[in-house]
Amino acid sequence: MFSSKAEKLAGKAAAKRPAAPSIISADLQISGNLETGGEMQIDGTVNGDVTCGKLTIGEAATVVGEIAAESIVVQGTVEGRIKAMTVELTKTARVTG
């Protein structure tokens, strides 16, 4: 019924702990929008908009839609608009926007 001060502090510390990156594996195809405040890595296919904090698009990945993030690394294919503070395009990147 009543919680101690230590239990409340432990709950706040757990809430601030960064989450593991979300990974879309190579054999996964998603139709729809993806949104997270954390980090995401896409190795499969996404047909929809992607919004996140940091995004890595793998060499075999394809994203068809708008991408918005603080930082983006593109190694695969993007068909759509990219909005970011920093964008890194590797030699395998293919972008049509």
JODAUR-V679900 format. One record per helix or strand. SS is the DSSP state (H for helix, E for strand). FROM is the first residue (numbers start at 0). LEN is the number of residues. If there is no record, write none. Layout:
BEGIN
((SS/FROM/LEN) (SS/FROM/LEN))
END
This chain:
BEGIN
((H/4/12) (E/21/3) (E/28/3) (E/33/2) (E/38/4) (E/44/3) (E/49/2) (E/53/4) (E/61/3) (E/66/8) (E/76/3) (E/81/8) (E/93/3))
END
